[in-house]
Each structure stands twice: as structure tokens, then as C-alpha cells.
Amino acid sequence: MTGPDRTPGPQDTPGPGPMPDTGLERWRLLLGSAAERHTGPPSPAAAGRDAALDWLYGRDPDLARRGVRRSGTTPRTGGDGPSALTTIDWLDDIHRLFPKETVERLERDAVERYAIQEIVTDPAVLERVEPSPTLLRAVLRTKHLMNPEVLRLARRIVESVVAQLLARLRPEVRRALHGNRSHRPSRIPLARDFDFRRTVRANLAHYQPAERRLLIERAHFRSRSQRRMTQWQLILLVDQSGSMAGSVIHSAVTAACLWGLPGLKTHLVAFDTQVVDLTAEVTDPVELLMRVQLGGGTDIARAVQYAAGLVENPRRTIVALVTDFYEGGDPYRLVRTVRALVEQGSTVLGLAALDEDADPYYDRQLAGRLADAGAHVGAMTPGHLAEFVAERLGR
């Protein structure tokens, strides 16, 4: 059997309505209308799903290059052009025909794979669309194209997704930092700080069964949270290039979660070829993200040099550089500056990704040079970054 290629995944996910009754109908949905002479026509519900999938995946230019004919089940305006179905109609259809997980996949492909920007630039569409991280990234990439009315509607997506991220990440970040300091030992023998359990465990060898008595050779004490803790700095440097959209979002939310914690002074700096200090906006991550401009060139060396100027106490400073390491500036200057920061005692993190997937895409050659200069290079989730910071603060 021959038929149009389909992107695997969404068409095989059960929807809320009736699904194909036979394996042949599933093959028909997978292979397209050319397979109908072998499988028979689809049911009305399956035909609706097929039309919705064809509206999106039928526009793939790779199909024409390979001589694959489109299914033709969706009404057309004529020839081999796009479907007469509007973006609003398509959104209504997929929300009716598919479960939430599949809808999210279809919307992600529409925005990121086929650049159907009406989803985030058309007011009528924005009023209907369900906020998601995919749509937030799309808003950040296209907001410079929006008029004030569209921007106001798009802000709803930003506010909703940021609120979801804050609700999920704030407890994780706070738990990592607060849990680090609660049971540190103390050499000051104050009765109120006596650590009963640790003392018992450490002296079990001196237990006298006959007398049912435990001899304490060495008592242990716990330190209390210091009212005046040693101040640390965390300087988050975030690359604004288009590929870093997810990391920009999570950097803004992570900075908001860390802001105001005792003993930690947080800075947030965004950069492309210029450097913009956004620290004053950290308490409002929505407003901060609306100010970010994704895309453009990248001068990482300039950003790291700016961070070096913010350092107050090198041995109490963490510089977290969030970037794909594709340097448009001077790589030699970048390596020299990172080496100088490390040599004076600062901790430098080079994060190729800071998001929930921690799936990095980066220039491995330059990243390797920074690692040789003393930087810790990798990818982290926001929770892992909080744990790393907490471990340093606990020293």
C-alpha cells in the first residue's frame, strides 16, 4: 500500500470520541487516502481526525520533494494549496477530536515545526488557545510583531505558564536551600543545641548492658540558623538567542524563586551582543519575560566580563552562564575571563540548558575550553541548580 507519510504519534493516540473499530482503519489513518482501496473508507469520526492531521502535516514540504501525494480528505481552496480550514477551525477540531496530550503535541508542531504564527498573533486564536510552555516560547519569539491589543492577549499566556512554573518550582528550590542548613554540627557546647540522636549513635560502643547505661564520651551539638549568614552572590547570565527560549523562561522563574532568600544575593543578566541587567525585574518574572528579546547575535565574552564586574567576594560568588556556547564575540577573551574568575576563587557554571528537560544543544569545542579553564560545564534542571547553590552556601 502507498500513501502520504505522517508524523508518528498523534494519529495513534485515542481521542475522546469513537475510535477506529478495526486494525484496517488504523492503517488507513496512518497511510492516508491512497490506502482506502485496501482498508475501506474511515468512519466519520476517524475522517475528522484525518482531516485535522492532514491540515497540519500535509503542508510538510518534504512530501512533495519525495513525490508523496497528499490524502485529499480535507477540503481545499484549489490545486495543491493549503486547506480552506482556518486556524481557528483547526484548533476547535483538535480540541474536540483529540485528548489533551495529543493537542499539545499538535500545537507544538504547528508553532515550532510549521511556523503557523497565527496561533500566537491572531487575537481570535489567542482568546481560544490553552496556555502552554510551547505557546509561551512562541509568544517570546513573536511579541515584537504584535500590536498592543494582541500583546495584551498574549500576556495571558505568559502569566498563566509562569504561574504554573512558579507553583511547581518554588517549593523544590526552597526545599533544596532550606534543607541544606538544618542539621549542621556546632563546636559550641550549648545545652539548647544538644543533638540527642547523633550523640546516641556516636556513643553506642560505650553502652553498658548490665547497668543499662550509655556512657557519653563525646557530645554532639547542632548549630542554629545564623541571624547574619555569610553573603553569597549568584549571577545568572542568560543567553537570549532564539534556541535558548526554554532556558530563558526557566532562568527568570528560578531567579524569582531564589530572590530574597537569606544569605543569597541574586542577579539576573540577559545578553545577546549587548548586556541588559534585569535584576530589578526579578520579582516580576512576567514583566521580565515581556522585556526579553529573543534572537540576534551573541557576545558571551562581553556578558562574562560584565559579571566579573559585579563580583563582591570572589570566594562567595557563583557565576552561572546559561548559553549554547556559540560565541559571536571573542572566544579567547571569554576563556581568559572565565579562567581569571576561577583563579580568584569564584565558581563558574556553564549551563548548556536550564530547564525541566536539561536536554543540551551546544558548541562542545568551546564548552570544552571553558571546562579546561576551570568552569563546571553541563546542563541542569532548576532544582539541580538550587541543590548546587545550596551545597555551596552550606560550606
C-alpha positions in Angstrom: 0.0 0.0 0.0 1.2 3.5 -0.7 0.1 6.8 0.8 1.3 10.1 2.4 3.9 9.9 5.1 2.6 11.0 8.5 4.4 12.2 11.6 4.1 9.3 14.0 2.4 9.8 17.4 -0.7 12.0 17.4 -2.8 9.9 15.0 -2.4 6.8 17.1 -3.4 8.4 20.4 -7.0 7.6 21.4 -9.3 10.7 21.4 -12.3 11.5 23.4 -14.7 10.3 20.7 -15.2 6.9 19.0 -12.0 5.4 17.7 -11.4 3.0 14.7 -13.1 -0.3 15.3 -10.6 -2.3 13.2 -6.9 -2.5 12.6 -7.5 -1.7 8.9 -9.0 1.7 9.8 -5.9 2.4 11.9 -3.8 1.6 8.9 -6.0 3.9 6.8 -5.3 6.8 9.2 -1.6 6.1 9.2 -1.2 5.7 5.4 -3.8 8.2 4.1 -6.5 8.0 1.4 -4.3 6.1 -1.0 -4.8 3.0 1.2 -8.6 3.1 1.1 -8.8 0.5 -1.7 -7.3 -1.9 0.7 -8.8 -0.7 4.0 -12.1 0.8 3.0 -13.1 4.4 3.9 -12.8 5.7 7.5 -15.7 6.3 9.8 -16.9 9.9 10.1 -15.1 10.4 13.4 -11.9 9.0 12.0 -12.3 11.1 8.9 -12.4 14.2 11.1 -9.2 13.3 12.8 -7.6 12.5 9.4 -8.6 15.9 8.1 -7.2 17.7 11.2 -3.9 15.8 10.9 -3.7 16.4 7.1 -4.3 20.2 7.6 -1.1 20.3 9.6 1.2 17.6 8.4 0.0 17.7 4.8 1.9 21.0 4.4 5.3 19.3 5.0 7.4 20.3 2.0 9.4 17.1 2.3 6.3 15.2 1.0 6.4 17.0 -2.4 10.1 16.5 -2.7 9.7 12.8 -2.3 6.7 12.6 -4.7 4.3 11.7 -2.0 0.7 12.6 -2.7 -1.4 14.2 0.0 -4.6 12.4 1.1 -7.1 14.9 -0.3 -9.6 14.2 2.5 -9.6 17.9 3.6 -11.5 20.5 1.6 -9.0 22.6 -0.5 -9.1 26.0 -2.0 -7.8 24.5 -5.2 -4.8 22.8 -6.6 -2.3 21.6 -4.1 -2.6 24.7 -1.8 -3.5 24.9 1.8 -6.7 23.8 3.3 -9.7 26.1 3.4 -9.9 25.2 7.1 -8.9 28.3 9.2 -6.5 28.1 12.1 -9.4 28.8 14.5 -11.5 25.9 13.0 -8.5 23.6 13.2 -7.9 24.5 16.9 -11.6 23.8 17.6 -11.4 20.5 15.8 -8.3 19.1 17.5 -9.6 20.1 21.0 -12.8 18.2 20.1 -11.2 15.2 18.5 -8.1 14.5 20.5 -7.0 14.2 24.1 -5.0 17.0 25.8 -1.6 15.3 25.4 -2.1 15.0 21.6 -3.5 18.6 21.4 -0.3 19.8 23.0 1.8 17.9 20.5 -0.2 19.2 17.5 0.0 22.8 18.8 3.8 22.4 19.4 4.3 21.1 15.8 2.1 23.9 14.4 4.2 26.6 16.0 7.7 25.2 16.1 7.8 22.9 13.0 5.5 24.7 10.6 5.7 28.3 11.9 1.9 28.8 12.0 2.3 32.1 13.9 -1.4 33.0 13.8 -1.7 30.8 16.9 0.0 33.5 18.9 -0.5 36.6 16.7 -4.2 36.4 15.8 -6.5 37.9 18.6 -9.3 35.5 17.8 -7.0 32.5 18.1 -5.3 33.8 21.3 -8.7 34.0 23.0 -9.3 30.3 22.5 -5.9 28.7 22.8 -4.9 26.9 26.0 -1.7 28.4 27.6 1.3 26.0 27.5 5.1 26.2 27.6 5.2 25.8 23.8 3.0 28.8 23.3 4.9 30.8 25.8 8.1 30.2 23.8 6.3 31.2 20.6 5.0 34.4 22.3 8.5 35.4 23.3 9.8 34.8 19.8 7.0 36.8 18.1 5.9 39.5 20.5 7.9 42.2 18.7 5.4 41.6 15.8 2.3 42.2 18.0 0.2 45.3 18.2 -0.8 46.4 21.7 -4.1 44.5 21.7 -2.6 41.3 20.6 0.2 41.8 23.1 -2.4 42.2 25.9 -4.0 38.9 24.9 -0.6 37.1 24.6 0.3 38.3 28.1 -2.4 36.0 29.4 -0.3 33.0 28.1 2.8 34.4 29.8 1.1 34.9 33.1 -0.6 31.5 33.2 2.5 29.5 32.3 4.8 31.5 34.7 2.3 30.9 37.5 2.3 27.2 36.8 6.1 27.1 36.8 6.4 29.1 40.0 3.9 26.8 41.8 5.9 23.8 40.7 9.5 25.1 41.1 9.3 27.3 44.1 8.8 24.5 46.7 11.5 22.5 45.0 14.0 25.4 45.1 13.2 26.4 48.6 13.4 22.8 49.9 16.8 22.4 48.4 18.1 25.5 50.0 16.5 25.3 53.5 17.1 21.6 53.9 20.8 22.2 53.5 21.3 24.2 56.7 19.1 22.5 59.3 21.5 19.9 60.8 25.0 21.4 60.6 27.2 20.4 63.6 28.5 23.0 66.0 31.6 23.1 68.2 29.9 25.4 70.7 28.5 23.2 73.6 25.2 24.9 74.4 22.6 22.7 76.2 19.8 24.1 74.0 21.6 22.9 70.9 22.3 19.3 72.2 21.9 16.8 69.3 20.4 13.8 71.2 20.2 11.3 68.3 23.6 12.0 66.8 25.2 11.7 70.3 23.5 8.4 71.0 24.6 6.9 67.6 28.1 8.1 68.1 28.5 6.6 71.6 26.7 3.2 71.2 30.0 1.4 71.6 30.1 2.6 75.2 26.7 1.1 76.1 26.9 -1.0 79.4 24.1 -3.6 79.2 24.4 -4.7 82.8 23.9 -1.2 84.1 21.6 -0.3 81.2 23.6 2.9 80.9 25.2 4.7 78.0 28.5 6.5 78.7 28.9 9.7 76.7 32.5 10.0 75.6 31.7 12.9 73.2 28.6 15.0 73.0 27.4 16.5 69.7 25.6 19.8 69.2 23.7 21.4 66.3 24.2 24.9 65.0 21.2 27.1 64.7 20.4 29.2 61.7 22.7 32.2 61.8 20.9 35.5 62.0 23.7 37.0 60.0 24.8 34.5 57.4 27.8 34.9 55.1 26.5 36.6 52.0 26.8 34.7 48.7 26.2 36.0 45.2 24.5 34.1 42.4 25.0 35.8 39.0 22.7 34.3 36.3 23.9 35.2 32.8 21.3 34.2 30.2 21.8 33.9 26.5 18.8 35.5 24.6 19.5 33.7 21.3 16.4 32.1 19.8 17.4 28.5 20.6 17.6 29.3 24.4 13.9 30.3 24.8 13.2 27.5 27.3 16.3 28.3 29.4 15.4 32.0 29.4 12.0 31.2 30.8 13.3 28.9 33.5 16.1 31.3 34.4 13.6 34.0 35.0 11.4 31.8 37.1 14.4 30.3 39.0 15.7 33.8 39.8 12.3 34.7 41.2 12.3 31.6 43.4 15.8 32.4 44.7 15.1 36.2 45.2 15.1 37.3 48.8 16.5 34.1 50.3 18.7 34.7 53.4 22.4 34.7 52.6 21.9 34.9 48.8 22.1 37.9 46.6 20.8 37.1 43.1 21.5 38.9 39.9 19.9 38.2 36.5 21.6 39.4 33.4 20.4 38.8 29.8 22.7 39.2 26.8 23.0 38.9 23.0 25.5 41.3 21.5 24.5 43.7 24.3 24.2 43.1 28.0 21.0 44.0 29.9 20.8 43.8 33.7 17.3 42.6 34.6 17.9 42.2 38.4 15.4 45.0 39.2 12.7 43.0 37.4 13.4 39.6 39.1 10.4 39.9 41.5 8.0 40.1 38.5 9.1 37.3 36.0 6.1 38.0 33.8 7.2 41.6 33.2 10.8 40.4 32.9 9.9 37.9 30.1 7.9 40.6 28.3 11.1 42.6 28.1 13.3 39.8 26.8 14.1 40.0 23.1 15.0 36.6 21.7 17.2 36.2 18.7 20.1 38.2 17.3 23.9 37.8 17.7 25.8 36.6 20.8 28.7 38.1 22.6 29.3 35.7 25.6 32.7 37.3 26.4 31.1 40.7 27.0 28.5 39.2 29.3 31.0 37.3 31.4 33.2 40.5 31.6 30.1 42.3 33.0 29.5 39.6 35.5 33.1 39.9 36.7 32.5 43.5 37.5 29.6 42.5 39.7 31.6 40.2 41.9 32.0 41.4 45.5 33.6 38.5 47.3 35.1 36.0 44.7 35.1 33.1 47.1 31.4 33.6 47.8 30.3 34.0 44.2 28.7 31.6 41.7 28.5 32.8 38.1 26.0 30.6 36.2 26.4 31.1 32.4 23.3 29.8 30.5 24.2 29.6 26.8 24.7 27.3 23.9 28.3 28.4 23.7 28.1 29.5 20.1 30.2 32.6 20.5 29.8 35.5 18.2 32.3 37.6 20.1 35.9 36.9 21.1 36.3 33.3 22.4 39.9 33.9 23.6 38.7 36.8 25.7 35.9 34.6 27.1 38.3 31.8 28.1 40.7 34.3 29.7 37.9 35.9 31.7 36.5 32.6 32.9 40.0 31.5 33.9 40.5 34.7 35.9 37.2 34.3 37.7 38.1 30.7 38.7 41.6 31.6 39.8 40.4 34.3 42.1 38.1 31.8 43.8 34.7 32.2 42.0 32.6 29.2 40.9 31.7 29.3 37.2 28.9 27.1 35.9 28.5 26.8 32.1 24.9 25.5 31.6 24.0 24.4 28.1 20.4 24.1 29.3 18.5 25.2 32.3 15.0 23.7 32.0 13.0 20.7 33.0 14.3 18.5 30.2 18.0 19.5 30.7 18.5 18.5 27.0 21.5 20.4 25.8 22.5 21.5 22.3 25.8 23.4 22.3 29.2 24.1 20.9 31.2 21.3 22.5 34.5 22.6 21.5 34.2 26.0 23.2 32.5 24.4 26.2 35.5 22.1 26.5 37.8 25.0 26.5 35.9 26.6 29.3 35.9 23.4 31.3 39.7 23.3 30.8 39.8 26.9 32.2 38.1 25.6 35.4 34.3 26.0 34.7 31.8 23.3 35.6 30.0 22.6 32.2 26.8 20.6 31.8 23.0 21.0 31.9 20.7 21.3 34.9 17.1 21.5 35.9 16.2 24.4 38.1 16.0 22.0 41.1 19.6 20.7 40.5 20.8 24.3 40.2 19.2 25.1 43.6 20.9 22.0 45.1 24.2 23.1 43.7 23.8 26.6 45.2 22.7 25.1 48.5 25.7 22.9 48.7 28.0 25.9 48.2 26.1 28.0 50.7 26.4 25.2 53.2 30.2 25.3 53.2 
